[in-house]
C-alpha cells in the first residue's frame, strides 16, 4: 500500500507520533474552530489519535503534508470517511504559518487523484464550515461547486462537490 505521495514541492506521508505536538496544537487553537477544534489538550490529542486510527481501520486517511526534503508537518490533507460520514471527503487542515502558500491546493490535487485512482472514489466532497472563506475559496479553485441538496455531517457544514475527471477535461 502506498504510504507516500509526492508533488512538485511536497511530500505527503502517513501521519505518525512525531506529528502529535503540531496537530494537537492546531486543534487547541482558535484557527481550528471551523474544523471541530479550539479544544482542550486531551480532546485535541484524541482528535489526532482518531486520525491515526482512521489509517489503521480504513487503510487511508489525511496525509501529513511536508516540504520535500523536510519532515516538519505543515498540515493534514486527504481522504477522510469516518463511520457515519455521509460521503467520501477530501479534507484539509493547514497549520499556522503555512497557509496562503499554495500548499493546500497542491496537496489536495494530489490526494484527489490518489483517491480516484488508488481508492476508486467516483464521488468526492469537501465539508466546509459556512464561515470558512479561505476553505471555500480553495474548494472553488479546485473546481468544486456547492451542493445545497447533499447531506452534511453537521448544521454548520456546506458541501462542496469535486468535479469528476470527465468534467475537468484532458488539460488537467
DOMIVO-287317 format. One record per residue (C-alpha): residue in three letters; residue number from 1; x negated, y negated, z negated. Coordinates in steps of 0.02 Angstrom, whole numbers, plus 32768, in hexadecimal, padded with zeros to 4 digits. Layout:
# DOMIVO-287317
REC	zavo	vexdren	c1	c2	c3
REC	ALA	NUM	X	Y	Z
...
***
This chain:
# DOMIVO-287317
REC	zavo	vexdren	c1	c2	c3
REC	UNK	1	8000	8000	8000
REC	UNK	2	7FC3	7F51	802A
REC	UNK	3	7F85	7EF5	7F92
REC	UNK	4	7F3C	7E5D	7FEB
REC	UNK	5	7F7A	7DE6	8071
REC	UNK	6	7F09	7D64	80BF
REC	UNK	7	7F2E	7CC5	8120
REC	UNK	8	7EBD	7C40	8169
REC	UNK	9	7E9A	7BF2	80BD
REC	UNK	10	7EE9	7C66	803C
REC	UNK	11	7EDC	7D11	7FF0
REC	UNK	12	7F7B	7D59	7FA6
REC	UNK	13	7F62	7DE8	7F2E
REC	UNK	14	7FC8	7E49	7EB2
REC	UNK	15	7FCF	7DE7	7E0E
REC	UNK	16	7F6E	7E2C	7D7C
REC	UNK	17	7F47	7E0A	7CC5
REC	UNK	18	7ECC	7D81	7CF8
REC	UNK	19	7F62	7D1B	7D33
REC	UNK	20	7FC1	7D20	7C8E
REC	UNK	21	7F82	7C7C	7C45
REC	UNK	22	7FA4	7C13	7CE2
REC	UNK	23	804E	7C62	7D03
REC	UNK	24	8085	7C54	7C4E
REC	UNK	25	804D	7B9D	7C4B
REC	UNK	26	80B4	7B7D	7CE8
REC	UNK	27	8150	7BCA	7C9C
REC	UNK	28	8137	7B63	7BFE
REC	UNK	29	812E	7AC1	7C63
REC	UNK	30	81B7	7A47	7C8F
REC	UNK	31	818C	7A68	7D47
REC	UNK	32	81D1	7B18	7D34
REC	UNK	33	827C	7ADA	7CFC
REC	UNK	34	82C5	7AF9	7DAA
REC	UNK	35	827C	7BA9	7DB1
REC	UNK	36	82C2	7BEB	7D0E
REC	UNK	37	8234	7BA4	7CA8
REC	UNK	38	820B	7B1C	7C2A
REC	UNK	39	8206	7BAA	7BAC
REC	UNK	40	81B3	7BCE	7B07
REC	UNK	41	8113	7C34	7B16
REC	UNK	42	815D	7CE1	7AED
REC	UNK	43	81E6	7CCF	7B71
REC	UNK	44	8169	7C8A	7BF1
REC	UNK	45	80F8	7D20	7BD2
REC	UNK	46	818C	7D95	7BEC
REC	UNK	47	81B0	7D43	7C95
REC	UNK	48	80FD	7D69	7CC8
REC	UNK	49	810A	7E1B	7C89
REC	UNK	50	81AB	7E31	7CED
REC	UNK	51	814E	7DFC	7D8A
REC	UNK	52	80CB	7E82	7D6B
REC	UNK	53	8156	7EFF	7D4B
REC	UNK	54	81AE	7ECE	7DEC
REC	UNK	55	8112	7F08	7E4A
REC	UNK	56	810F	7FAC	7DEA
REC	UNK	57	81C8	7FD0	7E03
REC	UNK	58	81E3	7F8F	7EB4
REC	UNK	59	8133	7FA2	7EFB
REC	UNK	60	812F	7EEA	7F2C
REC	UNK	61	814C	7E40	7EDE
REC	UNK	62	8110	7D8E	7ED7
REC	UNK	63	805A	7D84	7F0E
REC	UNK	64	7FD8	7D24	7EAA
REC	UNK	65	7F9C	7C9D	7F22
REC	UNK	66	7EE4	7C6E	7F20
REC	UNK	67	7E6F	7C11	7F93
REC	UNK	68	7E09	7C8C	7FF7
REC	UNK	69	7D66	7CAD	7F9D
REC	UNK	70	7DAD	7C78	7EF4
REC	UNK	71	7E16	7CD4	7E75
REC	UNK	72	7E6F	7C46	7E1B
REC	UNK	73	7F2A	7C58	7E2F
REC	UNK	74	7F7E	7BC1	7E80
REC	UNK	75	802F	7C05	7E7A
REC	UNK	76	809C	7C9B	7EA1
REC	UNK	77	80F1	7CB4	7F49
REC	UNK	78	8147	7D48	7F97
REC	UNK	79	81CF	7DCB	7F9A
REC	UNK	80	823F	7DD7	7F03
REC	UNK	81	82D6	7E47	7EE7
REC	UNK	82	82F4	7E6B	7E2F
REC	UNK	83	8387	7ED4	7DF8
REC	UNK	84	8429	7E75	7E0F
REC	UNK	85	83E4	7DFA	7E90
REC	UNK	86	8462	7DE0	7F1D
REC	UNK	87	83E4	7DE7	7FAD
REC	UNK	88	832D	7DFD	7FD3
REC	UNK	89	82D0	7D5C	7FB0
REC	UNK	90	822D	7D07	7FD9
REC	UNK	91	8205	7C99	7F45
REC	UNK	92	817C	7C1E	7F1D
REC	UNK	93	8135	7BD1	7E80
REC	UNK	94	80A3	7B5B	7E9A
REC	UNK	95	8043	7B2A	7DFF
REC	UNK	96	8018	7A78	7DCA
REC	UNK	97	7F8E	7A2C	7E34
REC	UNK	98	7FAB	7AA0	7EC9
REC	UNK	99	804B	7A56	7F0F
REC	UNK	100	804F	79E9	7FAA
REC	UNK	101	7FBB	7A40	7FFE
REC	UNK	102	8016	7AB8	8072
REC	UNK	103	7FF1	7B4D	8001
REC	UNK	104	80A7	7B80	7FE9
REC	UNK	105	80CB	7B71	80A4
REC	UNK	106	8034	7BD8	80D9
REC	UNK	107	8054	7C5C	8054
REC	UNK	108	810F	7C64	8077
REC	UNK	109	80F3	7C7D	8132
REC	UNK	110	807E	7D10	810D
REC	UNK	111	80F3	7D5F	808F
REC	UNK	112	818A	7D4E	8101
REC	UNK	113	812C	7DA9	818B
REC	UNK	114	80F4	7E2E	810F
REC	UNK	115	81A5	7E46	80CB
REC	UNK	116	81E9	7E5C	817A
REC	UNK	117	8161	7ED3	81B7
REC	UNK	118	812B	7F37	811F
REC	UNK	119	81CB	7F32	80B8
REC	UNK	120	8244	7F34	814C
REC	UNK	121	82A9	7EA0	810E
REC	UNK	122	8320	7E5C	8192
REC	UNK	123	837C	7DDB	8129
REC	UNK	124	8319	7D69	80B6
REC	UNK	125	8352	7CD8	804A
REC	UNK	126	8303	7C60	7FD0
REC	UNK	127	8364	7C2C	7F35
REC	UNK	128	833C	7B78	7F0D
REC	UNK	129	8377	7B0B	7E7D
REC	UNK	130	83E9	7A86	7EC4
REC	UNK	131	837B	79FB	7E7C
REC	UNK	132	82D6	7A40	7EBF
REC	UNK	133	82BB	79CB	7F53
REC	UNK	134	820A	7A08	7F75
REC	UNK	135	8241	7ABD	7F7F
REC	UNK	136	82D4	7A90	7FEE
REC	UNK	137	825D	7A31	8060
REC	UNK	138	81E9	7AC8	8069
REC	UNK	139	827B	7B3B	8093
REC	UNK	140	82B0	7AC7	811F
REC	UNK	141	81FD	7ABD	815F
REC	UNK	142	81FE	7B7B	8165
REC	UNK	143	8298	7B72	81D4
REC	UNK	144	8316	7BA2	814E
REC	UNK	145	83C9	7B66	8150
REC	UNK	146	843A	7B55	80BB
REC	UNK	147	84BC	7BDE	80AE
REC	UNK	148	854A	7B99	8042
REC	UNK	149	85AC	7C3D	8050
REC	UNK	150	8522	7CAE	800D
REC	UNK	151	8526	7CF6	7F5F
REC	UNK	152	84A8	7CA5	7EEB
REC	UNK	153	845B	7CE3	7E48
REC	UNK	154	8490	7C4C	7DDF
REC	UNK	155	84FC	7BB0	7DE9
REC	UNK	156	8469	7B3A	7E09
REC	UNK	157	8422	7B9C	7E9C
REC	UNK	158	8436	7B70	7F52
REC	UNK	159	8419	7BF9	7FD1
REC	UNK	160	83A5	7BD7	8063
REC	UNK	161	83A5	7C5D	80EA
REC	UNK	162	8304	7C7F	8149
REC	UNK	163	8312	7C8C	8206
REC	UNK	164	8304	7D37	8254
REC	UNK	165	826F	7D57	82C7
REC	UNK	166	82E2	7D44	835F
REC	UNK	167	8318	7C98	8321
REC	UNK	168	8264	7C5F	830E
REC	UNK	169	822E	7C8D	83BD
REC	UNK	170	8189	7CCB	8404
REC	UNK	171	8122	7C2F	83DB
REC	UNK	172	811B	7C52	8320
***
